[in-house]
């Protein structure tokens, strides 16, 4: 699949519409499985959640992301930026640790990337061109265990160091290098800290579109909570539509790239059973322009983890480029002063365009408008604390997002 943003006018020609099919899959009791689903051939691949602890983005030698297995109930904390304290970390002081979470809007921001260093867990070494670890983390497990952890180095892969707490002291340090060349057809490489080995926990990147799983989300006001739902492949986009209003006009749909656009709130618990919202259709656009619609019909909860939905191939969209896609640039980034400049590669806009800044958990923190004819805007950062944010520039036809690091 090739990445597709909102660069195109959706010019609405549908071809052969296939018959609706009903799909049933199971995450098993307690949602113990992560289930990957392929829209084209309805292939289902399941992976035991308990088999891995941390995941490392491996697509690029110049981009990194490091996620925890929050579906397994693992919690991540930043403990200190003083590496000399590695041997003296004390779990009894856990009330002073800073909790960190994966983003549920993009795959490429994990819990460790949200640490206090410029790059979350480390700093860039201009001499070696490596990212070197500067933060010590601790992972807390549902069984009460602790593992101290740090990413010591990133350069074409990740070198990690970790040690387990045995109840009274730390066991011997262990280290491992997870190369980006491992599993070349996957988005992430996965590692079990418990077993000290790499594991496979996802299909090849062109073999899945949706993953049914537990994950952590912000329910509002910074309240992080585990939910069960659907996240989508980074090369897809999704639009929601109220089916009671009739069939949608596709060029009126707003396709979103946030991986939790389907999310978890297509069902609710009434006190005795789960009720499924069967009035909402989720229109899923692939990078090749194919569109599929799913409508959920059944959710049985943690007893079986069974989910059912109606699936329909809506055909292929024809697209035509209405203007050259803008390329979003932010500078300086990381931003060390009180402002950042947003530049759209000198591509003057033909329509009014919004600039929004989000937290990595999907909360919109700030918004303004750029008028037709503009291509650059300076944004004050006086109201933003140090951290990582997502800048989204969008209009009716295009959308693009980029990370902004504020120091």
N, C-alpha and C positions, 0 to 999 in steps of 0.2 A: 504494500500500500504506500502511496505517496501522500505526503501531508497536504491537506486542503484547508485553507482558511476561507474567510468570507470574501474572497476577491472578486466574486463573479455575480452577475445578475442571474437569478434563477428563472430561466425562461421556460418553463412549464410544459414540456412535452412528455407525456407518459407513453410507455410502450407496454408490452404484454404484462398484464397483471395476473399474478399467479393466485391460485385458490388459497384461502385462509387456512392455516394449519394451527393446531393446538399443540403447544410444547409443554412438557412437564419435566422438571429436573429437581434434584434434591441436594441440599447442602448437608444432609444427614442430621442426626440428633445432635442438638447443641451447636448446630452450624459448624460442625467439625471439618467440613470440606470447603475449600474455595473452588467454585465451579465456573469454568470458562465456557462461553458459548459462541459459536460461529454462525452468523446470520445466513450466509450463503448456503451452507450444506447442513445446518443444524447440528454440527458436531459438538459433543459435550465432553469436556476433559476436566476431571476432578483431581485436586491435590490436597493431601492432608495438611491442615493448618498447623498441626503440632510439629511438623518436620523442620521448620525454619524460624529464625529469630530476627535476622537483619537482611536487607536487600540492597543491592548496589547497582545503580543505573550504569549500563555498559555500552550504550549506543555510540558515544563519542569519547575521544581521548581528551576533549577540552571541556566537557560538561560532566558534572557529577550530581548525584542525588543519593541519599542514604536514608532508607526507610526502616522503621521498626515494624514488627508484626503485631499491630494493634488489634487485629482480629483474634489473636491468641491471648489478648489481655496484657501484653507487655506494656509497661510504662517507662518512658525515658526521662531522665533528669540531667540537667547540667549541674555539676558540682563545683568546679573551680577552673580557673585559667592558669593556676599555678601548678605547673607540671611536677614541681618538687614534692607536691603533696600526694603523688600517686600511691606511695606505700602507706600513707597514714589516713586514707579515706575511711570514715567511720559511719556505718549505716545508722547509728544511733542519732546522727545529726541530720537525718533525712528531711526534717521539717524546714531546713534551710536550703534545700535543693530547689532548683527551678524546673518546673515541668515543661516538657516539650512534646509537640504532637506533629504527626504527618499532616500535610495539606490533603484535603479531600477534594480540591478543585483542580489540581495538576499533579501528575505523577512525579515531576522532577523537583519537588520540594518535600523532603522527608524531615523527620524529627530532628536529626542531627544538623541539618542545614539551617535550622531555626535557632541555633546557638548564638552566643554573643560575639563570636569572632567575625571578621569581615565576611568570610565564607562559611559562617555557621560554626564549623568545627575547626577551622584552621586559617592560616594566612599564606599569601602568595610569596614565594621566594623568587625575587627577580633574577638572582644569579643562576639558580638551578631550574627555574620554571616549574617547580613542584608546588603543590599546596601542602603545607606542613601543619600537622595537628598541634593545636594550642589549648584545647579544651578537654577536660576529663568528664566523662558521663558515667552515670550508673543506670542500669536497667533493672527494674523491679518486676518480678514474675508473680503470677497468681498464686503460686505455692508458697510465697513468702521469701523466695530466694533473691539474691542480688548478684549482679555481675558488673564489675567496673569495666569501662570500655573507652577506647579512644581510637580514632583514625589517625595513625601516625604520618601517613604520606599518601598523596594521590599523584600518580604519573602513569598514565596508561593502565591504571588499576589502583586498587586500594590496599594499603598495608595496615592491618589492624592489630591492636594489642588488647588483651582482656584477661581477667582473672575472676574466679568465682569465690563468693563468700561461703565459708563452711560453718558459719554460726558463731565462730570466735575469732577467726582471722581469714586473710585472703590466701587462697591456694596459689601455687606458682603461676607466674605470668605465662600466657600463651600468645603466639603471634601467627599471623597467616597473611599471605598476599593473594587477593582475589583479582586475577587479571581480566581486563576487558576483552581479551581474546577468547575467554571461556564462553561457551554457548553462543556462538556468533549470530544466531538467528533469534535471540531473545532480547527483551527490553532490559531485564534485570538478571543479575546473578544473586543467588540466595545462599545464606550461610547459617548453619546451626552452631550456635555457641555452646550448646549442651553437648553436642557430639564432636565438635571441632572439625567440621567438614562442610564442603560445598554440597548443595542439593539442587535438584531441578524442581521448581514449584510453579511453572507456567508453561504454556505451549509456545511454539515458535510464534514470532510476532504477527505473521500473516495468517495465523490459524485461529485467531480469536477476535471477538468484537466486544463482548460484554463479560464482566466477571461478577458473580453473585457471591457476596462475602459480608462479613462483619467488618466495621471500621469505625473510627472515632470522628464525630462531627461536632460543630458548634451549634447548640440548640438555641443560642441567643445569649447575649451578655457575657460571652466567654465561657459559658457552661459546656464543657466538653463531655460527651456522652457516647457510649457505644450504641450503634444502630446496625441493622441488617438491611442491605439493599443492593443496588446495582451501580457499579462504576464502569465507564466505557473506555475503550481503547483511545489513546491520544490522537489517533488520526481520524476519528469520527467526530461528528457534531450531531446534536439532538435538539429537536423542537417539540414543545408540548402543545396539545390542542384539545379543547373541550369538544368531544365528539357529539354531544347533544345539540350543538349548533350546526351540525351538518359537516360535510366533507370540506376540508380546508382548501383555500387557494394557496398553492405551495409558495408562490413568491411573497405571500403575506406572512409566512412563518418565519420566526426568528430562530435560527439554528445556533445553539450555544456550544462552546468547546469545553466548558468546565466539566470535568469527568464525573461529577455527581449530579448532572442535570436530571437524570432519571432518579437517582438517589434512593431514599428510603420511605418517603411519605406518600407512596401510592397505596399504602395500607395503614390501618389503625386498629387498635385493640379496644373493644367495647366493654371489657371486663370479663368476658367469657370466651370469645372467639375473635379472630382477626377479620375485619371487613376490608375488602379490596375496592379501590376506586376504579371501576370499570368504565367510567365516563371520560377518562383522560387517555388520549392516544399519544404515544411517544414515537415521533418520526425520526428515524436514525439515518443520517446521510453518510455514506462511505466516501473515501477519497476518490473513488472512480465515478461518483455521482449516482450510484444506486441508492434508493430510498426504501427502507423497511419500516413498517408500523407494527408496534406491539401494544397490546392492551392486556393488562393483568386480570386474571380471573380467579386465582386461588393463591392463598398463602396460609400454610398450616402452622407456622411458628416453629419454635425450637424442638418440639417433640419429634418432628420428622424432617424439618428444613425444606419441605416440598413447596415449590413455586410452579404455578401454571400460568401461561399467557398465550393469547392468540397472536400469531405472527403472519404478516402479509407482506409480500414483495410488491411494492407500489410501482416498480419499474425504474427507469433511468432518467435522470434530469439532464436536459441539454443545457449547457452553460455558455455564456458569451461574456467576454471580458469587457466591462464598461469603462474602466480606466486602469492605468497601470497601478498595480498594487503598491501601496506605500510601505516603506520599511521603517519601522520604529527605532529610533536611536535615543538613548538617554545619556546625558553627560553633565557633570562627571558621574560615574557609577562604578564603585561606590561613591555616594554623595557625602562629602566631608564638610560642606558649608551649609548655608541655610537655604539653598535653592538648587533646583535641577532644571536643565533645559530639555524640553521634549521636541524632537525634530523628526519630521516625516520625510526625510531624504529629499528635501526641496521639492516634494511633490505637492503642488498646490491642490487643496481640496475643492471638489466641485459641489459638495453638499455640506451642511452643518454636521459637525462631528463632535462626539463627546469624549472627554478624557476623564477616566475614573481611576481612583486608587483604592485597592482592596487590601485587607489583611489576607494572609495566606489561608485563612479559614472561610473566605468568601464574604466577609463583611465589607460593605462599601463605606469607606471612610471619608471620601472627598470626591467632588465631581465639578466639572466646568465644561463649557462649550467652546469649540474652535469654529470660527465662521468660514464660509466658503471663501477661498482665496488665501487662507493662512496655511503655513506649513511649520511654524515654530512657535513655541510658547514657553516662557519661564514660569516655574511653579515654586512657590515658597514652601519650605519644609519646616517652618517654625513650629508647627503643631504636631510634627511627627517625631516619635521617639526612635532611638537606634533600633534597627531591626531590618527585616526583609519584607517587602511589599510587592504587590502585583499592579503594574500600570496597564490599563486596558484602554485602547483607542478604538472607537467603533462608530460607524454610521449605518445607514440602512442597508448597505451593500458589503461592507468590509468590517473586519474586526481583527485586531492583533494585540498580543499581550507580551509584556516583558518584565522580568524581575528588576526591582529597584532596591539596592542596599543602601540604607541610611546609617551613617556612623555617628 
